[in-house]
Amino acid sequence: MSPAAAQPYTYRRKELTEPDWRRFPGWRDTTRADWESPQWQRLNCVRNAKQLRAVLGDLVDDSFYADLERDRAERATMSVLLPPQMLNTMADGVTVAGAGSLTDAFYADPVRRYMLPVFSDRRTDWPSHPRASRDALHEQEMWAVEGLTHRYPTKVLAEIVATCPQYCGHCTRMDLVGQSTQVVSKTRFAAKPQDRLAAMVDYLRTHPEVRDVVVSGGDVANVPWPRLEAFVSELLDIDSVRDIRLASKALVTFPQHWLSGEVLTGLERLAKTARDRDVQIAVHTHANTAASVTPLAARAARAVLETGIRDVRNQGVLMHGVNDSPEQLLDLCFTLLDGAGIMPYYFYLCDMIPFSEHWRIPLFRAQALQDDIMGYLPGFATPRIVCDVPYVGKRWVHQVAEYDRTLGISYWTKSYRLPGEARDAQALARRHEYLDPIHTLPREGRDWWRAAVDGGRTWN
């Protein structure tokens, strides 16, 4: 056996390929010019089972569409919104051979599993954790002004929009982002966009301890470019702001937007101003599988870098059946690096939102995955696997203070005070909990949780 073959993971550089959208009946006559048009992509997003059937026809069985419809009615916390670009990455490489020939491939596809969940994906024993909540990270409690979350000493999150070009089933901001579903009536911003953004800028001007602003939502690709550029330009005028990060999953799911002339020339202007003022601007995207990194996505990432933007980084979410093996994670990381020049940055444990238990993995599994991927990637490109702990923030999975594997309860502390904890003497000593999926626990743990729920146990 050769040394390469003996390794648990063998690296092979893979050329990116753009799946042929014409394999789907609804796009059989779609030209390349249409496919690469941002307007065409937006107009042809799939929003429901009827539109999905118009694209796929009978290549997927009726049972799949019924499965999707049931999920929309009983479980979905996010509405369906799929750009053609992303739908086209599903079931790639599977031979189209008539009616029903793509059914199994669609059920198994990792991109489909988190972008187009169906009822049969969800668990029936514990579809939601008893401690699940719509705003799992309690970000809205930490709004300094509407939409501006201040939960780190030097960093803030500016949620400047509540919509995206695509909706992920596992969205941590499912309480705020997107259209209401039959399961969830969404929270809505009260103030007008221009008033909210102005209030954010005013807050940052009077809080010089903040040097790092994550501009997100939602997805900044859904903000009209003149408004986004004006907001970022105002941030660049604040002397204490030294890092700006633009968050957009659309860089890989809807790269046509980021390849448009208006966006690229605008980024060039922002990048020049940032260089002149010694400020760093980066774009953060969200690819969970190597299949999402196509030649168009790579073109968009490299075009963004060519404008002078400091870096493009990836933040993924660990999900069962999507990317919870070392091979899947390493394939994705190498594809990002080699194919698109995107830096692997973070992988997050999926947050405890309702109906997410079929995606979530336990902390011990995340710790093992972190260990398993070490040594293959360059050190600067080895992503950290983190748990975003309520009231604490991002913590590397090996930073846990205490871990009860039987009950699936991990305990975490932090090294800083939240803005509202200035006089809290216990803020740095207090332990905060993150909870494993109950179905991953040993029998004793599962029985404990069942008894706790049946007994009406409450938690602080």
C-alpha positions in Angstrom: 0.0 0.0 0.0 1.4 3.4 -1.0 1.8 6.1 1.7 -0.9 8.2 0.0 -3.4 5.3 -0.1 -2.7 4.6 3.6 -3.9 8.0 4.7 -7.4 8.4 6.1 -8.0 11.1 3.5 -6.2 11.4 0.2 -6.0 14.8 -1.5 -6.7 15.0 -5.2 -7.1 18.4 -6.9 -10.5 18.4 -8.7 -11.4 20.7 -11.6 -14.6 22.6 -11.0 -17.6 21.9 -13.3 -20.8 23.8 -13.9 -23.7 21.3 -14.0 -25.7 21.4 -17.2 -28.9 23.1 -16.3 -30.5 21.9 -19.6 -30.8 18.4 -18.1 -33.9 19.7 -16.3 -37.0 19.9 -18.5 -38.0 23.4 -17.4 -34.6 24.9 -18.4 -34.0 22.9 -21.6 -34.1 26.0 -23.8 -32.3 28.4 -21.4 -29.3 30.0 -23.0 -26.0 30.7 -21.3 -26.7 34.4 -21.6 -29.9 34.0 -19.6 -28.3 31.7 -17.1 -25.6 34.2 -16.3 -28.0 37.1 -16.0 -28.8 38.2 -12.5 -32.3 39.3 -13.6 -33.1 35.9 -15.1 -31.9 34.2 -11.9 -34.1 36.3 -9.7 -37.1 36.0 -11.9 -36.8 32.2 -12.1 -36.3 31.4 -8.4 -38.2 28.4 -7.2 -40.7 29.3 -4.4 -43.0 26.4 -4.1 -43.6 22.8 -5.2 -45.6 23.9 -8.3 -42.6 25.9 -9.6 -40.2 23.0 -8.6 -42.3 20.6 -10.7 -42.2 23.1 -13.6 -38.4 22.8 -13.6 -38.0 19.1 -12.8 -41.1 17.6 -14.3 -41.6 13.9 -13.7 -37.9 13.3 -13.1 -38.8 13.3 -9.4 -41.7 11.2 -8.2 -45.0 12.8 -7.1 -44.2 11.5 -3.6 -41.3 13.9 -3.3 -43.5 16.9 -4.1 -46.1 15.7 -1.5 -43.3 15.3 1.0 -42.2 18.9 0.4 -45.8 20.2 0.6 -46.3 18.5 4.0 -43.1 20.0 5.3 -44.3 23.5 4.2 -47.6 22.9 6.1 -46.2 21.3 9.3 -42.5 21.9 9.9 -40.9 24.6 7.8 -39.5 27.7 9.6 -38.2 29.1 6.3 -40.1 29.6 3.0 -38.8 28.1 -0.2 -36.6 30.4 -2.2 -34.0 28.7 -4.5 -32.1 30.5 -7.2 -31.7 28.3 -10.3 -27.9 28.4 -9.7 -28.3 26.5 -6.5 -31.0 24.1 -7.6 -28.8 23.2 -10.5 -26.1 21.9 -8.1 -28.5 19.2 -6.8 -28.3 15.6 -8.2 -25.3 16.6 -10.3 -23.7 13.7 -12.1 -26.7 11.5 -11.9 -27.9 10.2 -15.3 -31.3 11.4 -16.3 -33.2 8.4 -17.5 -36.9 9.2 -17.6 -39.7 9.5 -15.0 -38.5 9.2 -11.4 -34.9 8.8 -12.3 -33.7 11.6 -10.1 -35.9 10.9 -7.0 -33.4 8.9 -5.0 -30.6 11.4 -5.9 -32.7 14.3 -4.8 -33.6 12.7 -1.5 -29.9 12.0 -0.9 -28.4 15.2 -2.1 -26.7 17.2 0.6 -27.6 20.6 -0.8 -31.2 19.6 -1.1 -31.2 18.4 2.5 -30.7 21.9 3.9 -32.0 24.1 1.2 -35.2 22.2 0.4 -36.1 20.1 3.4 -39.0 17.6 3.2 -41.1 16.2 6.0 -39.5 12.8 5.9 -36.1 14.4 6.7 -37.3 15.6 10.1 -37.2 13.5 13.2 -40.4 12.2 14.6 -39.1 11.5 18.2 -37.6 14.9 18.8 -38.3 17.2 15.9 -37.3 20.1 18.1 -35.2 20.2 21.3 -37.3 21.2 24.4 -35.0 24.2 24.7 -35.2 25.3 21.1 -36.1 28.9 20.5 -36.8 31.1 17.5 -34.0 33.6 18.4 -31.6 30.9 19.6 -28.7 33.2 20.2 -30.9 35.9 21.8 -29.5 38.5 19.4 -32.6 40.7 19.6 -32.1 41.0 23.3 -28.7 42.5 22.5 -29.8 45.1 20.0 -28.1 48.4 20.8 -30.5 49.9 18.2 -32.9 48.0 16.0 -30.9 45.4 14.1 -27.5 46.2 15.6 -26.4 43.3 17.9 -23.6 44.3 20.3 -22.5 41.1 22.1 -18.7 41.3 21.8 -16.4 44.0 23.3 -15.1 45.2 19.9 -17.5 43.8 17.4 -21.1 44.3 16.3 -23.5 42.6 13.9 -25.5 45.0 11.6 -28.6 43.3 10.3 -29.4 45.7 7.6 -31.9 43.6 5.7 -34.3 40.8 6.6 -34.4 39.0 3.3 -32.1 36.8 1.2 -31.9 35.7 -2.4 -32.2 32.2 -1.0 -33.5 30.7 2.2 -31.7 28.0 4.1 -33.8 25.6 6.1 -31.4 25.8 9.1 -31.3 29.7 9.2 -30.3 30.8 12.7 -32.2 34.0 12.2 -35.4 32.2 11.2 -37.4 34.4 13.6 -36.6 37.6 11.6 -35.4 36.6 8.1 -37.7 35.8 5.2 -41.5 35.5 4.8 -43.8 34.0 7.4 -44.5 30.3 7.0 -47.5 28.3 8.2 -45.4 27.4 11.3 -43.7 30.8 12.1 -45.0 34.3 11.9 -41.9 36.4 11.5 -40.7 39.3 13.6 -40.5 42.5 11.6 -38.3 45.5 11.8 -40.4 48.5 13.0 -38.3 51.4 11.6 -37.7 52.3 8.0 -34.5 51.0 6.4 -32.9 54.4 6.1 -33.7 55.2 9.8 -32.4 51.9 11.1 -29.1 52.3 9.1 -28.7 55.9 10.3 -29.3 54.8 13.9 -26.6 52.2 13.5 -24.1 54.7 12.2 -24.9 57.1 15.0 -24.3 54.4 17.6 -21.0 53.4 16.1 -19.8 57.0 16.0 -20.4 57.3 19.8 -18.9 53.9 20.7 -15.2 54.0 19.7 -14.6 50.6 21.4 -16.2 49.0 18.3 -13.6 48.3 15.6 -15.2 45.4 13.7 -18.6 45.6 11.9 -20.2 42.5 10.3 -22.8 43.8 7.7 -25.3 41.1 7.3 -29.0 40.3 7.6 -30.4 38.5 5.7 -28.0 38.7 2.9 -26.4 42.0 1.7 -27.0 40.8 -1.9 -30.7 41.8 -1.3 -29.8 45.4 -0.5 -29.9 47.8 -3.5 -26.2 48.5 -4.3 -26.4 52.3 -3.9 -27.8 51.8 -0.4 -25.2 49.2 0.6 -22.3 51.3 -0.8 -23.6 54.4 1.0 -23.8 52.5 4.4 -20.3 51.0 4.1 -18.9 54.4 3.0 -20.3 55.9 6.2 -18.7 53.1 8.2 -15.4 53.9 6.5 -15.8 57.5 7.7 -15.7 56.3 11.4 -12.1 56.3 12.6 -12.6 53.5 15.1 -14.0 51.1 12.5 -11.0 49.1 11.2 -12.6 45.9 9.9 -15.8 45.5 7.8 -17.2 42.2 6.7 -20.0 41.8 4.1 -21.9 38.6 4.6 -23.5 37.0 1.5 -24.3 33.4 0.9 -25.2 34.6 -2.6 -21.6 34.7 -3.6 -21.9 30.9 -4.1 -25.6 30.5 -4.6 -26.2 33.5 -6.8 -22.8 34.5 -8.1 -24.4 36.3 -11.1 -25.3 39.2 -8.7 -21.6 39.6 -7.6 -20.4 39.5 -11.2 -22.6 42.4 -12.3 -20.8 45.6 -13.3 -22.6 47.8 -10.8 -21.5 45.6 -7.9 -17.9 45.2 -9.0 -17.3 48.8 -9.8 -18.9 49.7 -6.5 -16.6 47.3 -4.7 -13.6 48.9 -6.4 -14.6 52.3 -5.0 -15.1 50.9 -1.5 -11.8 48.9 -1.6 -9.8 52.0 -2.7 -11.3 54.1 0.1 -10.6 51.3 2.6 -6.9 51.1 1.4 -6.6 54.9 1.7 -7.9 54.8 5.3 -6.1 51.5 6.3 -9.3 49.6 6.8 -9.9 46.0 5.8 -13.0 44.9 3.9 -13.7 41.2 3.4 -16.6 39.2 2.0 -17.9 36.2 4.0 -19.9 33.6 2.2 -21.6 30.3 3.2 -20.9 27.1 1.3 -21.7 23.9 3.1 -20.7 21.4 0.4 -18.2 21.2 -2.4 -21.0 20.9 -4.9 -21.9 24.6 -4.3 -18.5 25.8 -5.5 -19.0 25.9 -9.3 -16.9 27.7 -11.9 -19.4 30.6 -11.8 -19.1 30.8 -8.0 -15.3 30.8 -8.4 -15.4 33.5 -11.0 -17.4 35.7 -8.6 -15.1 35.1 -5.7 -12.0 35.9 -7.8 -13.7 39.0 -9.4 -14.4 40.3 -5.9 -10.8 39.8 -4.9 -9.6 41.6 -8.0 -11.5 44.7 -6.9 -9.1 45.1 -4.0 -11.3 43.5 -1.3 -9.0 42.1 1.3 -10.3 38.5 1.5 -13.2 36.2 0.8 -13.9 33.7 3.6 -16.3 30.8 4.1 -18.5 30.2 7.2 -20.3 26.9 7.0 -22.7 25.1 9.3 -22.1 21.5 10.4 -25.2 19.4 9.5 -25.9 15.7 9.6 -26.2 14.2 6.2 -24.6 17.3 4.6 -21.0 17.7 5.8 -20.5 15.7 9.0 -17.7 13.5 7.8 -14.0 14.4 7.5 -14.0 13.6 3.8 -16.9 16.0 3.2 -15.3 18.8 5.2 -11.9 18.4 3.6 -13.3 18.1 0.1 -15.2 21.4 0.7 -12.2 23.2 2.1 -9.8 22.1 -0.7 -12.4 23.0 -3.3 -12.8 26.5 -1.8 -9.1 27.0 -1.7 -8.0 25.5 -4.9 -11.0 26.3 -7.1 -12.2 29.6 -5.9 -9.5 31.3 -3.7 -12.0 31.3 -0.8 -10.5 30.9 2.7 -12.1 28.3 4.9 -12.8 30.1 8.2 -15.5 28.7 10.5 -17.8 25.7 10.7 -20.6 26.3 13.3 -22.7 23.8 15.2 -26.2 24.2 14.0 -28.2 26.4 16.4 -31.1 25.2 18.5 -33.9 26.6 16.4 -37.2 24.7 16.1 -37.4 21.6 13.9 -33.6 21.4 13.5 -32.8 18.2 15.3 -32.3 16.1 12.2 -29.5 18.5 11.2 -27.8 19.0 14.5 -24.8 16.9 15.6 -23.5 16.6 19.2 -20.5 18.5 20.6 -18.4 15.3 20.8 -18.9 14.6 17.1 -17.8 18.2 16.3 -14.7 17.8 18.5 -13.8 14.6 16.6 -14.3 16.3 13.2 -12.0 19.1 14.3 -9.3 16.6 15.2 -9.9 14.6 12.0 -9.3 17.5 9.6 -6.1 18.7 11.3 -2.8 18.3 9.4 -4.3 18.2 5.9 -4.9 21.8 5.2 -2.4 24.7 5.6 -2.6 26.0 9.1 -3.8 29.4 7.9 -6.7 27.6 6.0 -7.7 25.1 8.6 -11.2 26.1 9.7 -12.1 26.3 13.4 -15.2 24.4 14.4 -17.1 26.5 16.8 -20.2 26.4 19.0 -22.1 29.7 19.1 -23.2 29.5 22.7 -26.2 31.6 23.8 -25.1 34.7 25.8 -21.4 33.7 25.2 -20.7 33.8 21.5 -18.4 31.7 19.3 -16.2 29.2 21.2 -13.9 26.6 19.7 -15.4 23.2 20.4 -12.5 22.2 22.6 -12.9 25.2 24.8 -15.9 23.7 26.7 -15.6 24.1 30.4 -17.5 21.0 31.4 -19.4 18.4 29.4 -22.0 15.9 30.6 -22.1 13.4 27.8 -25.0 11.4 29.3 -27.4 14.4 29.3 -25.8 16.2 26.4 -25.2 19.4 28.3 -22.0 21.3 27.8 -21.1 24.3 29.9 -19.2 27.4 28.7 -17.8 30.6 30.1 -16.6 33.8 28.4 -13.7 36.2 28.9 -15.6 39.5 28.5 -18.8 41.2 29.6 -21.7 42.1 27.3 -22.6 45.8 27.2 -25.4 45.2 29.7 -23.1 43.3 32.1 -20.8 46.1 33.2 -21.8 45.8 36.8 -22.4 42.0 36.8 -19.7 40.6 39.1 -20.5 37.0 38.0 -20.5 37.7 34.3 -17.1 36.0 33.7 -17.7 33.1 36.0 -21.3 32.3 35.0 -21.7 29.1 33.0 -23.9 28.9 30.0 -25.4 25.8 28.4 -25.4 24.3 24.9 -27.4 21.1 24.4 -26.8 18.1 22.2 -29.6 16.6 20.2 -31.4 14.2 22.4 -31.5 11.3 19.9 -27.6 11.2 20.0 -27.6 10.6 23.8 -27.3 7.2 25.5 -30.5 5.6 26.8 -30.1 7.0 30.3 -29.9 10.6 28.8 -32.8 10.1 26.5 -34.9 8.8 29.4 -33.9 11.7 31.6 -35.0 14.2 29.0 -38.3 12.4 28.4 -39.0 12.4 32.1 -38.1 16.1 32.3 -40.4 17.0 29.5 -43.3 14.7 30.7 -42.8 16.2 34.2 -43.1 19.7 33.0 -39.6 20.7 34.0 -38.7 24.3 33.4 -35.3 26.0 32.9 -34.1 29.4 33.7 
